[in-house]
Amino acid sequence: MKEQFSNQFHGRLILDSIDIKETSVDGNKRTYAADGLLSTGYDLYTPVASLTDYIVVQKSWDKGKDIKFSATLNSLGNKDTGWKTIFSSLQMSETPKGNPIPNVETDGKYIIMDGAGFDDKINAIKDEYARKKSKLNELN
């Protein structure tokens, strides 16, 4: 069930725990009321500024943070054929905002606000700008 849940939400949400109560049966189709905890598979980031060669992002969600949820769970199948489950009417206590950015901490084009080395990176950009501006002034 955890794998099917993760696949349904393209790996962005992970099912951590679930309690289900059967609400209806129609042959090999079953419907359940589901409650539990889920989390995101990644830290999420939101862009806050764009510089010439850099994108400043802010971490907007921690991947380990629990989210309470409720949903309707529809299942089809049996123990011999296996079960296909689909979650619908998903309601969450909080909605994760932002996007995963692969290798954000090592990719030089990203600067994480309030991250390690933020001030050093901004100061290096300012110094580089001042050097380029000075060179342009010398040429004029």
trRosetta pair geometry for C-beta under 8 A, 3 or more apart (Angstrom, degrees):
i j d omega theta_ij theta_ji phi_ij phi_ji
1 4 5.8 -57 -147 39 33 109
1 5 6.2 37 153 -23 67 106
1 15 6.9 -77 123 90 88 161
1 18 7.2 -97 124 39 139 152
1 83 7.6 -13 -78 94 84 127
1 85 5.6 21 -128 24 83 158
2 5 5.6 -53 -148 35 30 114
2 6 6.3 29 155 -17 64 107
2 14 7.3 23 -170 -170 99 73
2 15 4.6 -144 -123 66 72 111
3 6 5.7 -54 -147 38 31 110
3 7 6.3 31 154 -18 65 107
4 7 5.6 -54 -145 38 31 112
4 8 6.3 37 154 -26 65 104
4 84 7.1 166 -133 -153 145 51
4 85 5.0 111 107 55 150 95
5 8 5.8 -54 -150 30 29 113
5 9 6.7 -4 161 9 63 108
5 13 7.1 -86 150 104 95 99
5 14 7.6 96 106 -153 112 30
5 15 4.1 49 85 -28 160 128
5 38 7.7 -134 156 -114 136 124
5 85 7.4 -24 -59 98 74 121
5 87 6.2 49 -121 -17 86 133
6 9 6.5 -75 -149 53 27 89
6 11 5.5 37 174 -100 94 49
6 13 6.9 -154 -114 85 54 59
6 14 5.7 17 -95 -109 105 62
6 15 6.8 -112 -47 5 78 88
6 41 7.3 84 -143 -63 108 131
7 10 7.5 31 -171 -79 32 29
7 11 7.5 23 -93 -51 35 68
8 86 6.7 145 -111 -133 141 61
8 87 6.1 142 102 32 162 97
9 12 5.3 -104 145 54 96 86
9 13 4.0 -15 113 35 157 105
11 14 7.9 12 -163 -68 49 83
11 41 5.1 -49 163 21 77 165
12 40 6.1 -33 172 -144 64 85
12 41 6.0 -124 -136 24 19 105
12 42 7.3 -56 -131 23 62 102
12 96 7.7 -166 163 75 104 141
12 100 7.5 -149 -116 -18 85 119
13 38 5.2 16 -179 163 102 134
13 39 7.4 152 -155 81 59 28
13 40 6.3 -49 -100 -105 50 53
13 41 7.2 -84 -36 -19 6 90
13 96 8.0 180 -88 17 87 135
14 38 6.1 160 78 -165 46 80
14 39 5.2 -22 59 65 101 78
14 40 7.0 90 10 -179 92 7
14 41 5.3 116 -39 -71 111 81
15 18 6.0 -11 -176 -41 116 117
15 36 6.9 35 -160 108 87 143
15 38 5.4 -41 -104 -106 42 95
16 36 7.0 180 68 154 72 107
16 37 4.4 -46 68 101 117 96
16 38 5.7 172 6 -109 88 30
16 39 5.6 61 -43 -4 123 99
16 66 6.7 -79 39 -120 160 91
17 36 4.8 -159 100 -161 63 107
17 37 4.8 33 43 38 93 97
18 34 5.6 -20 -163 -164 109 108
18 35 7.3 144 -154 79 59 36
18 36 3.7 -62 -99 -54 49 156
19 34 7.1 152 78 -153 47 55
19 35 5.2 -16 58 65 98 87
19 36 5.9 161 10 -72 66 87
20 32 4.1 6 -171 171 111 142
20 33 7.0 152 -154 75 59 45
20 34 4.9 -19 -99 -98 83 79
20 73 6.0 -54 -123 41 124 146
21 32 6.2 144 68 -161 36 83
21 33 4.9 -12 58 54 96 97
22 25 6.8 11 178 -52 124 96
22 30 6.1 -54 -134 -173 103 113
22 31 7.4 103 -159 79 61 49
22 32 5.4 -49 -97 -99 44 82
23 31 5.1 -57 65 104 98 95
23 32 6.2 147 4 -121 88 24
23 33 5.4 85 -45 -25 124 90
24 30 7.2 171 90 -154 54 49
24 31 4.5 16 50 43 93 112
25 29 7.3 147 -160 86 45 58
25 30 5.3 -10 -107 -107 72 80
25 31 7.8 -145 -67 23 37 72
26 29 4.7 -15 68 66 90 107
26 30 7.9 -180 28 -77 62 38
28 76 6.2 69 120 -161 93 60
28 77 6.1 -179 164 46 119 2
28 78 5.4 -77 -134 -49 118 95
29 74 7.1 -14 -167 -170 93 92
29 75 7.3 160 -153 84 47 51
29 76 5.4 -11 -102 -101 73 80
30 74 7.5 160 85 -156 48 47
30 75 4.9 -10 60 59 94 99
30 76 7.9 -176 23 -75 67 38
31 72 6.5 -16 -167 -174 99 100
31 73 7.1 147 -160 80 49 54
31 74 5.5 -17 -105 -103 75 70
31 75 7.8 -176 -80 21 31 70
32 72 7.3 148 77 -164 50 52
32 73 4.2 -18 62 63 102 106
32 74 7.9 -169 23 -73 72 28
32 75 7.2 29 -2 -4 110 108
33 70 7.3 -11 -180 -169 86 99
33 72 6.7 -37 -106 -107 51 60
33 73 7.7 179 -92 19 3 89
34 69 7.8 0 115 111 95 95
34 70 6.7 156 89 -157 58 51
34 71 4.9 -20 66 64 109 82
34 72 7.1 146 17 -120 94 10
34 73 4.4 75 -32 -25 129 118
34 87 7.1 -75 52 -123 149 100
35 68 7.6 -5 -172 -174 87 89
35 69 7.1 176 -148 91 47 53
35 70 4.9 -14 -99 -102 77 81
36 68 7.7 -177 103 -148 26 56
36 69 6.1 -16 65 59 66 89
37 66 4.8 -28 -161 -159 120 108
37 67 6.7 133 -159 65 63 44
37 68 6.2 -40 -98 -97 68 50
37 69 7.2 138 -113 16 19 87
38 66 7.7 123 64 -156 28 59
38 67 5.2 -35 69 65 77 100
38 69 5.4 11 8 -3 112 136
38 92 7.5 -75 52 -115 116 114
39 63 6.5 77 155 168 110 56
39 64 6.2 -14 -161 -151 147 23
39 65 6.3 150 -134 71 97 45
39 66 5.9 -56 -76 -100 98 42
39 67 6.4 151 -91 10 43 90
40 43 7.8 122 99 -86 125 18
40 44 6.3 -43 151 -33 167 110
40 61 5.9 57 16 136 155 129
40 63 5.0 -105 86 -129 89 63
40 65 7.4 18 17 51 97 87
40 67 7.9 68 -32 -10 77 129
40 96 5.0 97 -63 -102 133 166
41 63 6.4 -28 135 -148 15 116
41 100 7.6 -31 87 -72 85 146
42 63 5.3 -118 138 -92 8 121
42 100 3.5 14 117 -105 158 124
43 59 6.0 -36 174 -144 117 107
43 61 6.6 168 -162 89 50 66
43 62 6.1 -19 -115 -127 85 40
43 63 5.0 -77 -58 -28 54 97
43 100 7.0 108 70 -121 50 76
43 104 7.8 -108 85 35 117 139
44 59 7.4 110 79 -162 48 60
44 60 5.2 -60 104 69 95 90
44 61 3.7 24 40 45 112 111
44 63 7.8 133 -18 -70 73 72
44 96 5.6 131 -5 171 156 108
44 97 6.6 158 123 92 141 39
44 98 3.3 130 151 85 103 115
44 99 6.1 108 -152 32 86 10
44 100 6.1 -63 -100 -67 62 55
45 57 4.2 30 171 165 123 131
45 58 6.6 153 -156 73 74 34
45 59 5.7 -47 -99 -102 78 46
45 60 6.2 130 -130 10 22 90
45 98 5.1 155 60 -174 17 128
45 99 6.4 -48 60 65 69 63
45 100 7.5 84 16 -130 87 20
45 101 5.1 -34 38 0 133 120
45 104 6.1 143 -25 -120 156 162
45 110 7.9 21 156 -159 165 136
45 112 7.4 -91 -123 -116 129 93
46 57 6.4 151 73 -159 32 80
46 58 5.4 -23 61 60 88 88
46 60 4.4 59 -11 -36 108 139
46 97 6.4 4 -66 132 126 99
46 98 4.4 -97 -53 -101 78 96
46 99 7.7 111 -87 15 50 74
47 50 6.9 20 178 -61 125 88
47 55 5.6 -56 -125 -180 109 110
47 56 7.1 99 -159 78 66 53
47 57 5.4 -51 -96 -99 48 79
48 56 5.3 -64 66 107 89 98
48 57 6.5 137 7 -126 85 25
48 58 5.0 57 -31 -16 130 108
48 113 6.1 7 36 -35 146 141
49 55 7.6 164 88 -163 53 47
49 56 4.0 13 56 46 95 123
50 54 7.7 173 -159 93 45 54
50 55 5.6 -16 -112 -114 72 71
50 56 7.3 -136 -69 21 28 79
51 54 4.3 11 58 57 112 92
51 55 7.5 -153 29 -75 73 26
51 56 6.8 73 -13 -25 101 99
51 111 7.9 26 16 15 128 132
51 125 6.7 -10 169 -163 162 150
53 109 6.7 -113 156 -127 69 83
54 109 5.7 -174 -118 -169 52 54
54 110 7.1 141 -162 -103 81 14
54 111 5.4 30 176 -11 130 110
54 121 7.9 143 -133 161 158 119
54 125 6.9 -72 5 -97 147 141
55 109 6.1 37 14 143 89 90
55 110 5.6 -29 69 -107 89 65
55 111 7.3 179 84 25 40 74
56 110 7.8 127 -106 -163 23 58
56 111 4.9 -31 -106 72 70 102
56 112 8.0 151 -160 -99 60 12
56 113 6.0 69 174 -56 100 92
57 101 6.7 -84 -104 -6 178 158
57 104 6.8 -74 62 -158 147 130
57 110 5.7 -19 11 -159 118 106
57 111 7.3 150 22 73 68 48
57 112 5.9 -34 74 -108 86 60
57 113 6.9 -137 94 -2 34 88
58 112 7.3 113 -110 -163 30 65
58 113 4.4 -21 -94 40 81 126
58 114 7.5 46 -131 24 85 103
59 62 7.3 47 160 -70 118 67
59 98 7.9 41 -163 -140 36 173
59 112 6.3 29 -36 -161 94 114
59 113 7.8 -144 6 58 69 82
59 114 8.0 -98 23 69 100 102
59 115 7.4 110 -21 -73 114 103
60 96 7.9 117 114 -174 96 69
60 97 5.0 -78 145 89 135 91
60 98 3.8 155 56 -42 126 135
61 65 6.6 -115 -170 33 77 134
61 96 4.5 59 -125 -149 163 94
61 97 6.3 156 -41 51 117 56
61 98 5.5 -165 9 38 105 124
62 65 4.6 103 72 -28 93 105
67 92 5.1 -2 164 -163 121 114
67 93 5.9 -172 -166 46 68 91
67 94 5.5 -117 -124 54 100 87
67 96 7.2 -84 -63 -41 148 95
68 92 7.1 141 82 -158 50 58
68 93 4.1 54 54 -20 94 129
69 90 6.2 -19 -167 -163 122 86
69 91 6.5 152 -156 81 68 50
69 92 4.8 -26 -99 -100 90 70
69 93 7.2 -111 -68 -7 48 78
70 90 7.9 159 84 -149 42 43
70 91 5.2 -9 59 59 85 102
71 87 4.7 9 152 -167 150 101
71 88 6.6 140 -176 66 96 31
71 89 5.7 149 -149 82 61 71
71 90 4.5 -6 -99 -98 115 62
71 91 6.9 179 -74 19 63 65
72 87 7.3 139 75 -160 50 52
72 88 4.9 -29 68 69 102 86
72 89 4.6 53 6 39 104 118
73 85 6.0 -15 -170 -164 97 110
73 86 7.6 153 -156 77 51 42
73 87 5.7 -24 -101 -101 70 68
73 88 8.0 168 -85 23 25 70
74 85 7.0 150 80 -155 48 56
74 86 4.9 -15 61 60 100 93
74 88 6.6 22 -4 6 111 114
75 83 5.1 -14 -167 -168 115 112
75 84 6.9 153 -154 77 60 46
75 85 4.8 -22 -98 -98 85 78
75 86 7.8 176 -80 20 41 64
76 83 7.2 139 69 -156 38 62
76 84 5.0 -18 60 58 92 98
77 81 4.9 -137 -156 88 94 103
77 82 5.4 -53 179 96 151 45
77 83 4.3 -167 64 -104 128 42
77 84 5.6 119 -27 7 123 73
78 81 5.4 66 49 28 77 94
78 83 7.7 129 -18 -75 7 76
87 90 5.7 53 143 -69 112 107
92 95 5.8 121 76 -80 125 62
101 104 4.0 76 96 -73 112 113
101 107 7.6 -110 151 35 107 141
101 110 6.5 121 143 -92 149 159
102 107 7.8 86 100 -35 64 134
103 106 4.9 -63 -174 55 93 99
103 107 4.8 100 115 -37 98 100
104 107 6.0 -50 -125 32 25 110
104 110 5.0 -71 -159 96 75 163
104 112 6.6 86 144 -67 112 113
105 110 7.9 -63 -70 86 20 122
105 112 7.0 -18 -99 -19 68 139
105 115 7.5 -154 -116 -176 86 143
107 110 5.2 56 86 12 101 106
111 115 7.5 -172 173 44 55 121
111 118 6.5 104 176 -131 97 71
111 121 5.1 -176 -122 116 117 148
111 122 7.1 109 -172 -61 153 77
112 115 3.1 54 91 -21 111 146
112 116 7.8 29 67 32 120 58
112 118 6.6 -95 83 -84 62 102
113 118 6.3 68 -147 -130 28 141
114 118 5.9 -11 -60 -24 10 162
115 118 5.1 122 54 -57 64 102
117 120 4.7 -58 -160 46 73 117
117 121 5.6 74 140 -27 91 99
118 121 6.1 -62 -152 35 26 108
118 122 6.4 20 156 -14 65 109
119 122 5.8 -57 -146 39 32 109
119 123 6.1 31 156 -18 67 108
120 123 5.8 -57 -146 39 28 110
120 124 6.3 31 154 -21 64 106
121 124 5.7 -52 -147 34 31 112
121 125 6.5 32 152 -19 63 104
122 125 5.7 -53 -151 35 33 112
122 126 6.4 34 150 -19 65 105
123 126 5.5 -51 -147 36 35 113
123 127 6.3 36 153 -20 66 104
124 127 5.7 -51 -146 36 31 112
124 128 6.3 34 153 -20 64 105
125 128 5.7 -53 -147 36 31 112
125 129 6.4 33 152 -20 64 106
126 129 5.6 -55 -149 36 31 113
126 130 6.3 31 153 -20 65 105
127 130 5.7 -53 -148 35 32 111
127 131 6.5 33 153 -20 65 104
128 131 5.8 -53 -150 34 31 111
128 132 6.4 28 154 -15 65 107
129 132 5.9 -58 -148 39 30 109
129 133 6.1 29 154 -19 66 109
130 133 5.7 -55 -144 38 29 112
130 134 6.2 33 155 -22 64 107
131 134 5.8 -55 -148 35 28 112
131 135 6.4 29 153 -19 63 106
132 135 5.7 -53 -149 35 32 112
132 136 6.5 33 152 -19 64 104
133 136 5.7 -53 -150 35 32 112
133 137 6.4 34 151 -20 65 105
134 137 5.6 -53 -149 35 32 113
134 138 6.5 36 151 -22 64 103
135 138 5.6 -51 -152 31 33 114
135 139 6.7 31 151 -18 64 105
136 139 5.7 -57 -152 35 34 111
136 140 6.6 30 153 -19 66 106
137 140 5.9 -57 -150 33 34 109
